[in-house]
């Protein structure tokens, strides 16, 4: 499958830059890729529901209560690391329509929260091909200016990245049954 180094090499090759043997090989390219990769991947993953990055978890309430506003607080998952909570429901499957994310905590009035979330896969080998392409172009965008100084390459990489995200999320969203998002309380009343 595809490693971080291979994704970096795809971006470097498109820029006409030297390929790297490893993220720690000591070259300028490897150092830049090592510094940029995780933040860029998190940014791209957070943009939408990539099927390879959607996870579910059941969160029990922590022993300490929030200071005010909610009855319970729940620790967000670390493995896979939770980047964005898509929706939450209580233990009977009813939507939790009133919750708040503060730091690494989900605050709610439910003692149990079952969440669907966008998370960081523990390994890039889990990335689907469309996500891999989007991360490659986003990395290319950041590397282009530093390694080449060519602003037209930066602009091209930005266009490629934007199109990769549109195409990737469109493809990912075609899989499965469309799901309804949390409703606004006013809509529920109607």
C-alpha positions in Angstrom: 0.0 0.0 0.0 1.0 3.7 0.1 3.1 5.1 2.9 3.7 8.8 3.9 7.0 8.7 2.0 5.3 7.5 -1.2 2.6 10.2 -1.0 5.4 12.8 -0.4 7.3 11.4 -3.4 4.2 11.7 -5.6 4.1 15.4 -4.7 7.8 15.9 -5.1 7.8 14.1 -8.5 5.1 16.4 -9.8 7.2 19.4 -8.8 10.3 18.0 -10.6 12.0 17.8 -7.2 14.3 15.1 -5.8 12.5 12.0 -4.4 13.2 11.0 -0.8 14.2 7.6 0.7 12.4 8.3 4.0 10.9 11.2 5.9 14.0 11.2 8.1 16.7 11.0 5.4 18.1 14.4 6.2 17.4 16.1 2.8 15.6 19.4 2.5 12.7 17.7 0.8 12.4 15.0 3.5 12.6 17.6 6.3 9.8 19.7 4.7 7.6 16.7 4.1 8.1 15.5 7.7 7.2 18.9 9.1 4.1 19.4 6.8 2.6 15.9 6.2 0.5 15.3 9.4 -1.0 18.8 9.6 -1.8 18.8 5.8 -3.4 15.3 6.1 -5.5 16.3 9.1 -6.6 19.5 7.2 -7.7 17.5 4.1 -9.3 14.7 6.1 -11.3 17.4 8.1 -12.8 18.8 4.9 -15.4 16.1 4.5 -16.6 12.5 5.1 -13.9 10.5 3.3 -15.2 6.9 3.7 -11.8 5.7 4.9 -11.8 8.2 7.7 -15.3 7.8 9.1 -15.5 6.0 12.5 -17.9 5.2 15.2 -17.5 5.1 19.0 -19.5 4.9 22.2 -18.4 7.4 24.8 -19.2 7.0 28.5 -19.5 10.0 30.7 -16.4 11.0 32.6 -16.6 11.1 36.4 -16.2 14.8 36.5 -19.1 17.1 35.4 -18.8 20.2 33.3 -18.8 23.4 35.3 -22.1 24.5 33.8 -24.5 24.2 30.8 -24.4 20.4 30.4 -24.7 17.4 32.8 -22.1 15.2 31.2 -18.7 15.3 29.5 -17.2 12.6 27.3 -13.6 12.1 26.2 -13.3 12.2 22.4 -11.6 9.1 20.8 -7.8 9.1 20.5 -7.5 6.0 18.3 -8.4 6.8 15.6 -7.9 10.4 16.7 -11.2 12.4 16.4 -11.0 15.4 14.2 -14.7 16.3 13.6 -17.9 14.9 15.2 -20.5 14.4 12.5 -23.4 13.4 14.7 -24.2 12.0 18.2 -27.0 9.9 19.6 -27.8 8.5 23.0 -27.8 4.9 24.0 -31.4 4.3 22.6 -30.4 5.8 19.2 -32.2 9.1 19.6 -30.2 12.1 18.2 -28.4 14.3 20.7 -29.3 17.6 19.3 -27.7 19.7 21.9 -24.0 19.0 22.4 -20.8 21.0 22.3 -17.2 20.2 21.6 -14.7 21.9 23.9 -11.1 20.9 23.5 -11.0 17.1 23.5 -14.4 16.8 25.2 -18.0 16.3 24.0 -20.4 18.0 26.4 -24.0 16.8 26.5 -27.0 16.0 28.7 -26.8 12.3 27.9 -24.8 9.9 30.0 -23.8 7.9 26.9 -22.9 9.4 23.5 -22.6 7.2 20.4 -20.8 9.3 17.8 -20.0 9.1 14.2 -16.8 11.1 13.5 -14.1 11.9 11.1 -10.8 10.6 12.4 -7.2 10.3 11.5 -6.5 6.7 10.4 -3.4 5.3 12.2 -1.8 4.6 8.8 -1.8 6.2 5.4 -2.4 2.7 3.9 -6.0 3.1 5.0 -6.5 6.2 2.8 -8.8 5.6 -0.2 -7.3 6.6 -3.6 -9.2 9.9 -3.8 -8.0 11.0 -0.4 -4.5 10.1 -1.3 -4.7 12.2 -4.4 -6.1 15.2 -2.5 -3.4 14.9 0.2 -0.7 14.7 -2.6 -2.0 17.9 -4.3 -2.3 19.7 -1.0 1.3 18.8 -0.1 2.4 19.7 -3.6 0.8 23.2 -3.0 2.9 23.8 0.1 6.1 22.4 -1.3 5.8 24.2 -4.6 6.7 27.7 -3.3 9.5 26.6 -0.9 11.2 24.1 -3.3 10.7 25.8 -6.7 9.7 29.5 -6.0 7.4 29.0 -9.0 4.0 30.7 -8.2 2.4 29.2 -11.3 3.1 25.7 -9.9 1.5 26.8 -6.6 -1.6 28.0 -8.5 -1.7 24.8 -10.5 -1.4 22.7 -7.4 -4.2 24.7 -5.7 -6.5 24.0 -8.6 -5.6 20.3 -8.7 -6.2 20.1 -4.9 -9.6 21.8 -5.1 -10.7 19.5 -7.9 -9.4 16.5 -6.1 -11.5 17.4 -3.0 -14.6 18.0 -5.1 -14.2 14.7 -7.1 -13.1 12.7 -4.0 -16.0 13.8 -1.8 -18.5 13.4 -4.6 -17.3 9.8 -5.1 -17.2 9.1 -1.4 -20.7 10.5 -0.9 -22.2 8.1 -3.5 -21.4 5.1 -1.3 -24.2 3.9 1.0 -27.6 5.4 1.9 -27.7 9.2 2.2 -28.0 10.0 5.9 -29.8 12.9 7.5 -27.8 15.4 9.6 -28.9 16.7 12.9 -32.0 18.8 12.5 -32.5 22.3 13.6 -35.1 22.3 16.5 -37.4 24.6 14.5 -37.5 22.1 11.6 -38.4 19.3 14.0 -41.4 21.3 15.3 -42.9 21.7 11.8 
